[in-house]
Amino acid sequence: METTTKEKKGNRLFAIIAAVLFITAAVLGWQFLEQRSIAEMEKTDKEVIQEELNVLLGDYEKLTVDNVELKYQLNIGKEKIKEMLGQIEKLKEKSDLLWKYKKQSKTLRKLLKGYLHEIDSLNKTITHLSEEKLEVESNLDREKRITKELTQEKEQLAGRVELGSQMKTYNLVVTSLRLKSGGTREKEEKRARRVGKIQVCLTIGANAIVESGTRDVYLRIADKDGNVFPKGGDSTKVFIFEEKEIVYSAKKSIDYQNQAKDLCIYFSKKEEFLPQKYTVDIFADGVQIGETWFELE
């Protein structure tokens, strides 16, 4: 009887110990699962925030701007994201800091949207200014073109007026003469050694633009080598042509009244003529108004 009673007490104690052990194991298991769940949740939050920050960093790095202030703000944002990524990598169970970084990530995302809006506004302004610049440049080019055309027209008109104000000649005829009977009679002569005088006759055409009055008409006779007659003559017998002094062979003063006028200029030889071709040029008012040639045998 006593033995049976002891056995019952032993069984009851064993049951109590077993129950305590079961409860303890259950509590420890629940705590382990809870800690594991929290760790997994924190790990998931950490990865999500890291992913969000990496995407955000990529968005920041895609932006390229010329505006100095915006570029400075974007660089600050990128450095802040990199700093948070470095700190998050070291975190394990500090979930309160993870939420803090997640909040900062949202703030940076809002700032990025603001930067995007500002960049868009700047781009629109730049586009508008570029269009205005192109329009101004186009107008300026058009004005330059018009000015150039007007200048060219003015120069052409001035050239036509200048050309129209020049006297023109026609019927330019050269006759080589030989003196006979003591120099009182003249006869055309082609043999060089017998020629004593050159006669150049011409007509100056009518021109209402040319100023009327006394004019000096200059004659230049030159041999095939360009030597002007008389060779080694009077150095004071010069006139201005193209801003230079050039010598002449003979000249004649006329009274020009804007009507056609006939005249002859004579050159008497100072030295013998040679059998060759000679050039004849006529000048008046500082311009060449006629040219021809003759040849002696």
Secondary structure, 3 states (H helix, E strand, C coil): CHHHHHHHHHHHHHHHHHHHHHHHHHHHHHHHHHHHHHHHHHHHHHHHHHHHHHHHHHHHHHCCCCCHHHHHHHHHHHHHHHHHHHHHHHCCCCHHHHHHHHHHHHHHHHHHHHHHHHHHHHHHHHHHHHHHHHHHHHHHHHHHHHHHHHHHHHHHHHHHHHHHCCCCEEEEEEEEEEEECCCCEEEECCCHHHCCEEEEEEEECCCCCCCCEEEEEEEEEECCCCCECCCCCCCCCEEEECCEEEECCEEEEEEECCCCEEEEEEEECCCCCCCCEEEEEEEECCEEEEEEEEECC
